[in-house]
């Protein structure tokens, strides 16, 4: 019984250590002729840093994202 609780405690502590490791940061490279980075620039930097998995396939990738892809939800109202 004590062995099982000790193993569970070890797994919990290992998960906490893995979650507390600082993430790699990558600079967002933007076009010098633009004033701000676009969402696609930020997304590419996240993919290069390993924070986000590139889940877009070649058929849906385009220069202009659809309306649903370009939405950012800031907060949700309680219902």
C-alpha positions in Angstrom: 0.0 0.0 0.0 2.8 2.4 0.9 4.7 1.5 -2.2 1.7 2.4 -4.4 1.2 5.8 -2.8 5.0 6.5 -3.0 5.0 5.7 -6.7 1.9 7.9 -7.3 3.7 10.7 -5.4 6.8 10.3 -7.5 4.7 10.4 -10.7 3.0 13.6 -9.4 6.3 15.3 -8.6 7.8 14.3 -12.0 4.7 15.8 -13.8 5.2 19.0 -11.8 8.9 19.2 -12.8 8.0 18.6 -16.5 5.4 21.3 -16.4 7.6 23.8 -14.7 10.5 23.6 -17.3 10.8 26.9 -19.1 9.7 26.8 -22.7 12.0 27.7 -25.5 11.3 31.1 -27.0 11.9 32.0 -30.6 12.1 35.4 -32.1 9.2 36.3 -34.4 10.8 37.4 -37.7 8.7 40.0 -39.5 9.0 41.8 -42.8 10.9 45.1 -42.2 8.2 46.9 -44.3 5.4 46.0 -41.9 4.7 47.5 -38.6 3.4 44.5 -36.7 3.8 40.7 -36.8 0.9 38.8 -38.3 -0.7 35.7 -36.8 1.0 33.5 -39.3 4.4 35.0 -38.3 3.7 34.2 -34.6 2.4 30.7 -35.5 5.6 29.9 -37.5 7.8 31.1 -34.6 5.8 28.9 -32.2 6.2 25.9 -34.5 10.0 26.5 -34.8 10.3 26.8 -31.0 8.4 23.5 -30.5 5.5 25.0 -28.6 3.0 24.1 -31.2 2.7 21.1 -33.5 2.3 21.9 -37.2 -1.0 20.3 -37.8 -1.9 22.0 -41.1 -1.7 19.8 -44.2 -0.7 21.1 -47.6 -4.3 21.1 -49.0 -5.7 23.6 -46.4 -2.6 25.8 -46.1 -3.0 29.1 -47.8 -1.7 32.6 -47.6 -5.0 33.9 -46.3 -6.6 32.1 -43.3 -10.3 31.5 -43.2 -12.5 33.6 -40.9 -12.6 30.8 -38.3 -8.9 30.3 -38.2 -8.1 34.0 -37.7 -10.4 34.4 -34.7 -8.9 34.9 -31.2 -11.2 34.3 -28.2 -10.2 36.7 -25.5 -12.8 35.8 -22.8 -16.0 33.9 -22.6 -19.1 35.2 -20.8 -20.5 32.9 -18.1 -23.8 31.4 -19.1 
